[in-house]
Amino acid sequence: MTKNQNPPIYTGDIAKEQLDPSREYTAENQELVFTDEQHGIWADLFAGIHQSYLLEHICQEYKNGWGLLKLDPHRIPTVEHLNEQITPQTGWRIERTAIRYTVADDWYKKFAQRIFLITDYLRTREQMLFTPEPDMFHDIFGHLPFLTQKFYARIEDKFAPAYVNATQEEREVIKRLAWYTTEFGLVMEDNRIKVFGAGIISGRSELTNTIMEFYRLGRDNVMDYSGDVFEQLQENYLTHKKDINRITAGINELHQKGQMSSEDQGWNVVRALYDKLGIDRSGYFGGEVILAPFDIETISQIPKTVYAFNPMFFVCESLEQMDALLDSYLKPIALRN
């Protein structure tokens, strides 16, 4: 990659930006030359996730877009290729950026122009299973098959108009709603929980552990998959709402201290929190992640979890419900004078 001769090694912290504003979003910054090693990392990441036993748990919307995007399993795609597949389908286009995803204002300004940003950063081999910062593999493999689909484009279209009108407090809620839908959302499909979020799809650890949780809930008799799965999910959530609120408060406290404030890594951060709160890691709380029905009130309270794995994923009863629930919060803000 010609732009960064010595790219930073990411070990859990988000690297500081080093931007040359005069080059950002220019033609010079769009089509980068990648090394054979970087193409090799792409190929291994691709092969690790593009497995039938994993893909069967990803929602149909993603699979519909997969065939349209025409990704090369061995080579990082050019921006030109991505735009050739996406723009005719939904009107969105792709730009490469050096701006880190944490600078939300920059991203939402581009979203308002129907421009989806992909980063110039590719994770290292030390981070094949999990990277604390979304990289270009996440952006391309996780998001862009969806962006060929009109429903997903409509979902993305909702966020920017609300964000530009929102108060700072509302903006934090909007970022969390995006996080727990397009990044780490789940959706019901034919009475099965399916993966919708690009963050789960593009991270093998997150994807495999989420799938394992689907099976664990059945194995531990928390869920009976011959019955109405979403109804049972709601019942479990309401039964354990008090402890869920305690966990949410605990996660917030860790974040306020900085970067989850723990010597533990990954899901061990959450396990340690359970121990501190005296919550038994069995039954509904016996897995690596809590599955809960999509609830704006709860989502507005739980922070985006970057430095460790996410402690909770939210399930929408359908894509139509996701559409309606997002509208219920975002549309009044977008229409505000």
C-alpha positions as CSV (number, residue, x, y, z in Angstrom):
1,M,0.0,0.0,0.0
2,T,1.7,3.2,-1.1
3,K,0.1,5.7,1.2
4,N,1.4,4.3,4.5
5,Q,4.8,2.7,4.2
6,N,4.9,1.8,7.9
7,P,1.2,1.1,8.9
8,P,0.6,1.1,12.7
9,I,0.1,-2.2,14.5
10,Y,-3.3,-2.3,16.2
11,T,-3.3,-4.1,19.5
12,G,-6.5,-2.9,21.1
13,D,-6.2,0.8,21.0
14,I,-7.4,3.0,18.1
15,A,-4.5,4.5,16.3
16,K,-4.2,8.3,16.2
17,E,-5.0,9.8,12.8
18,Q,-2.3,11.3,10.7
19,L,-4.1,13.1,7.9
20,D,-3.1,15.3,5.1
21,P,-6.3,17.2,4.4
22,S,-5.2,18.2,1.0
23,R,-5.1,14.6,-0.1
24,E,-8.2,13.3,1.6
25,Y,-10.9,12.2,-0.9
26,T,-8.7,13.1,-3.9
27,A,-8.2,10.8,-6.8
28,E,-4.7,10.1,-5.5
29,N,-6.1,8.7,-2.4
30,Q,-8.8,6.4,-4.0
31,E,-6.9,3.7,-5.9
32,L,-4.1,2.4,-3.7
33,V,-1.5,-0.2,-4.7
34,F,-1.5,-3.1,-2.2
35,T,1.3,-5.5,-1.5
36,D,1.2,-9.2,-2.1
37,E,1.1,-9.7,1.7
38,Q,-2.0,-7.5,2.0
39,H,-3.7,-9.3,-0.8
40,G,-2.8,-12.5,1.1
41,I,-4.4,-11.3,4.3
42,W,-7.5,-10.4,2.3
43,A,-7.6,-13.9,0.8
44,D,-7.2,-15.6,4.1
45,L,-9.9,-13.4,5.8
46,F,-12.2,-14.1,2.9
47,A,-11.6,-17.9,3.0
48,G,-12.1,-18.0,6.8
49,I,-15.6,-16.6,6.6
50,H,-16.8,-17.7,3.2
51,Q,-17.7,-21.2,4.5
52,S,-21.1,-22.8,4.0
53,Y,-21.5,-23.7,7.7
54,L,-21.1,-20.0,8.6
55,L,-22.9,-18.4,5.6
56,E,-26.1,-20.4,6.3
57,H,-26.6,-18.2,9.5
58,I,-26.3,-14.9,7.6
59,C,-29.6,-13.3,6.4
60,Q,-30.9,-13.5,2.8
61,E,-30.5,-9.8,2.2
62,Y,-26.7,-10.2,2.4
63,K,-26.7,-13.3,0.2
64,N,-28.8,-11.4,-2.4
65,G,-26.1,-8.7,-2.5
66,W,-23.2,-11.1,-2.5
67,G,-23.8,-12.3,-6.1
68,L,-24.1,-8.7,-7.3
69,L,-20.9,-7.3,-5.7
70,K,-18.7,-9.9,-7.4
71,L,-15.8,-9.8,-5.0
72,D,-12.5,-11.5,-5.9
73,P,-11.6,-13.9,-3.1
74,H,-7.9,-13.4,-3.7
75,R,-7.5,-9.6,-4.4
76,I,-8.6,-6.4,-2.6
77,P,-11.1,-4.7,-5.0
78,T,-10.6,-1.3,-6.5
79,V,-13.0,1.5,-5.7
80,E,-13.9,1.6,-9.4
81,H,-15.0,-2.0,-9.3
82,L,-17.1,-1.4,-6.2
83,N,-18.9,1.6,-7.7
84,E,-19.5,-0.3,-10.9
85,Q,-21.5,-2.9,-8.9
86,I,-23.2,-0.7,-6.4
87,T,-24.1,2.6,-8.0
88,P,-26.4,1.2,-10.7
89,Q,-28.3,-0.8,-8.1
90,T,-28.9,1.7,-5.3
91,G,-27.4,5.1,-6.3
92,W,-24.8,4.9,-3.5
93,R,-21.1,5.2,-4.3
94,I,-17.9,4.4,-2.5
95,E,-15.0,6.6,-1.5
96,R,-11.8,5.6,0.3
97,T,-10.8,7.5,3.4
98,A,-8.0,7.8,6.0
99,I,-10.5,9.3,8.5
100,R,-11.1,6.9,11.3
101,Y,-14.7,5.7,11.9
102,T,-14.8,7.3,15.3
103,V,-15.0,10.8,13.7
104,A,-18.8,10.4,13.2
105,D,-19.4,13.9,11.8
106,D,-17.3,13.2,8.7
107,W,-19.0,9.9,8.0
108,Y,-22.5,11.3,8.3
109,K,-21.7,14.2,6.1
110,K,-20.7,11.7,3.4
111,F,-23.8,9.6,4.2
112,A,-25.9,12.6,3.4
113,Q,-24.4,12.6,-0.1
114,R,-25.1,8.8,-0.4
115,I,-21.4,8.1,-0.2
116,F,-20.2,5.1,1.8
117,L,-16.7,5.4,3.1
118,I,-14.2,2.5,3.2
119,T,-11.0,2.9,5.2
120,D,-7.5,2.7,3.8
121,Y,-6.4,0.4,6.7
122,L,-6.2,-3.4,6.5
123,R,-5.7,-5.4,9.7
124,T,-2.5,-7.3,10.4
125,R,-2.1,-11.1,10.6
126,E,-2.1,-10.8,14.4
127,Q,-5.7,-9.6,14.1
128,M,-7.2,-12.1,11.7
129,L,-10.0,-13.2,14.1
130,F,-10.8,-9.8,15.7
131,T,-9.8,-6.2,15.1
132,P,-10.8,-3.4,17.5
133,E,-11.0,-1.0,14.6
134,P,-13.1,-1.6,11.5
135,D,-10.8,-2.1,8.5
136,M,-11.3,-2.2,4.8
137,F,-12.1,-6.0,4.9
138,H,-14.9,-5.2,7.4
139,D,-16.2,-2.3,5.2
140,I,-16.1,-4.2,1.9
141,F,-16.9,-7.8,2.9
142,G,-19.3,-6.9,5.7
143,H,-21.2,-3.9,4.4
144,L,-21.0,-3.6,0.6
145,P,-22.9,-6.7,-0.4
146,F,-25.8,-5.1,1.5
147,L,-25.3,-1.8,-0.2
148,T,-26.4,-3.3,-3.6
149,Q,-29.8,-3.9,-2.0
150,K,-32.6,-1.2,-1.9
151,F,-33.7,-2.1,1.6
152,Y,-30.3,-1.6,3.0
153,A,-29.8,1.6,1.1
154,R,-33.0,2.9,2.5
155,I,-31.9,2.0,6.1
156,E,-28.6,3.9,5.5
157,D,-30.5,6.8,4.1
158,K,-32.3,7.3,7.4
159,F,-29.3,8.1,9.6
160,A,-27.7,11.3,8.1
161,P,-30.9,13.5,7.9
162,A,-31.6,12.8,11.6
163,Y,-27.9,13.1,12.7
164,V,-27.5,16.6,11.2
165,N,-30.6,17.8,13.1
166,A,-30.0,16.0,16.3
167,T,-28.8,17.3,19.7
168,Q,-25.5,15.9,20.9
169,E,-27.4,13.5,23.2
170,E,-29.5,12.4,20.3
171,R,-26.5,11.9,18.2
172,E,-25.1,9.4,20.7
173,V,-28.4,7.4,20.4
174,I,-28.3,7.6,16.6
175,K,-24.7,6.2,16.6
176,R,-25.8,3.4,18.9
177,L,-28.9,2.6,16.7
178,A,-26.6,2.3,13.7
179,W,-24.1,0.2,15.7
180,Y,-26.8,-2.3,16.9
181,T,-28.4,-2.6,13.4
182,T,-26.1,-2.3,10.5
183,E,-23.0,-3.2,12.5
184,F,-24.2,-5.8,15.0
185,G,-27.8,-6.4,14.3
186,L,-29.7,-9.7,14.1
187,V,-33.0,-10.4,12.4
188,M,-35.6,-13.2,12.4
189,E,-36.0,-15.1,9.2
190,D,-38.3,-18.2,8.9
191,N,-38.4,-18.5,12.7
192,R,-34.6,-18.5,12.9
193,I,-32.2,-15.8,14.2
194,K,-30.0,-14.7,11.3
195,V,-27.0,-12.3,11.3
196,F,-27.6,-8.9,9.7
197,G,-24.7,-6.7,11.1
198,A,-21.5,-6.3,9.1
199,G,-19.4,-6.3,12.2
200,I,-20.5,-9.8,13.0
201,I,-20.2,-11.0,9.4
202,S,-16.7,-9.7,8.9
203,G,-15.2,-10.9,12.2
204,R,-14.7,-14.6,12.5
205,S,-14.6,-14.6,16.3
206,E,-17.8,-12.6,16.5
207,L,-19.6,-14.6,13.9
208,T,-18.7,-18.1,15.2
209,N,-19.4,-17.1,18.8
210,T,-22.8,-15.6,17.8
211,I,-23.7,-18.8,15.9
212,M,-22.6,-20.9,18.9
213,E,-25.0,-18.9,21.1
214,F,-27.9,-19.8,18.8
215,Y,-27.2,-23.5,19.5
216,R,-26.3,-23.0,23.1
217,L,-29.7,-21.5,23.9
218,G,-31.3,-24.7,22.5
219,R,-28.9,-27.0,24.2
220,D,-29.4,-25.4,27.6
221,N,-33.2,-25.4,27.2
222,V,-33.4,-21.6,27.2
223,M,-35.1,-21.7,23.8
224,D,-37.3,-24.3,22.1
225,Y,-36.7,-23.9,18.4
226,S,-39.8,-25.8,17.5
227,G,-41.8,-22.9,19.0
228,D,-42.0,-19.2,18.3
229,V,-38.4,-18.1,18.8
230,F,-38.9,-14.3,18.9
231,E,-41.7,-14.7,21.5
232,Q,-39.4,-16.8,23.7
233,L,-36.6,-14.2,23.3
234,Q,-39.0,-11.5,24.5
235,E,-40.0,-13.5,27.5
236,N,-36.4,-14.2,28.5
237,Y,-35.6,-10.5,28.1
238,L,-38.4,-9.3,30.3
239,T,-37.7,-12.0,32.9
240,H,-34.1,-10.9,33.2
241,K,-34.5,-7.2,32.6
242,K,-33.3,-6.2,36.0
243,D,-29.9,-8.0,35.5
244,I,-29.7,-6.7,31.9
245,N,-29.9,-3.2,33.3
246,R,-27.2,-4.0,35.8
247,I,-24.9,-5.3,33.1
248,T,-25.6,-2.2,30.9
249,A,-24.7,0.1,33.8
250,G,-21.5,-2.0,34.4
251,I,-20.5,-1.7,30.8
252,N,-21.1,2.1,30.9
253,E,-18.9,2.4,34.0
254,L,-16.1,0.5,32.4
255,H,-16.3,2.7,29.3
256,Q,-16.3,5.9,31.4
257,K,-13.0,4.7,33.0
258,G,-11.5,4.3,29.5
259,Q,-11.3,1.5,26.9
260,M,-13.3,-0.9,29.0
261,S,-10.8,-0.4,31.9
262,S,-9.8,-4.0,32.2
263,E,-6.7,-6.1,32.0
264,D,-8.8,-8.8,30.4
265,Q,-9.4,-9.2,26.7
266,G,-12.3,-10.0,24.5
267,W,-15.3,-11.6,26.2
268,N,-13.3,-12.1,29.4
269,V,-14.1,-8.4,30.1
270,V,-17.8,-9.2,30.2
271,R,-17.2,-12.5,32.2
272,A,-15.3,-10.5,34.8
273,L,-18.2,-8.0,35.0
274,Y,-20.7,-10.8,35.6
275,D,-18.5,-12.1,38.4
276,K,-18.3,-8.7,40.0
277,L,-22.1,-8.3,39.7
278,G,-22.8,-11.7,41.1
279,I,-24.7,-12.8,37.9
280,D,-24.6,-16.6,37.4
281,R,-23.2,-17.4,33.9
282,S,-25.8,-20.0,33.1
283,G,-29.2,-20.2,31.3
284,Y,-30.0,-16.9,29.5
285,F,-26.6,-15.5,30.7
286,G,-24.6,-18.7,29.9
287,G,-23.1,-17.7,26.6
288,E,-20.6,-15.2,25.2
289,V,-23.3,-12.7,24.2
290,I,-26.8,-11.8,25.4
291,L,-29.5,-11.9,22.7
292,A,-32.3,-9.4,23.3
293,P,-35.2,-8.1,21.2
294,F,-34.6,-4.8,19.6
295,D,-35.4,-2.1,22.1
296,I,-34.5,1.5,21.6
297,E,-34.5,2.3,25.3
298,T,-32.0,-0.3,26.1
299,I,-29.9,0.4,23.0
300,S,-29.8,4.1,23.9
301,Q,-28.2,3.2,27.3
302,I,-25.5,0.7,26.2
303,P,-22.3,2.1,24.6
304,K,-20.7,0.9,21.4
305,T,-18.2,-1.7,22.5
306,V,-15.0,-1.3,20.5
307,Y,-12.2,-2.5,22.7
308,A,-13.7,-5.8,23.7
309,F,-16.4,-8.0,22.1
310,N,-19.9,-6.7,22.3
311,P,-21.8,-8.0,25.3
312,M,-25.3,-7.8,23.7
313,F,-26.9,-8.2,20.3
314,F,-30.4,-7.1,19.4
315,V,-32.8,-9.1,17.3
316,C,-35.5,-7.5,15.1
317,E,-38.6,-9.6,14.4
318,S,-38.3,-8.7,10.7
319,L,-36.5,-6.3,8.4
320,E,-39.9,-4.4,8.2
321,Q,-39.9,-4.1,12.0
322,M,-36.3,-2.8,11.9
323,D,-37.4,-0.2,9.3
324,A,-40.4,0.9,11.4
325,L,-38.5,1.1,14.7
326,L,-35.7,3.1,13.2
327,D,-38.3,5.5,11.7
328,S,-39.9,5.9,15.1
329,Y,-36.8,7.5,16.5
330,L,-35.0,9.0,13.4
331,K,-37.8,10.4,11.3
332,P,-39.2,13.0,13.8
333,I,-35.6,14.3,14.3
334,A,-35.0,14.4,10.5
335,L,-38.2,16.4,10.0
336,R,-37.5,18.9,12.7
337,N,-37.2,22.5,11.6
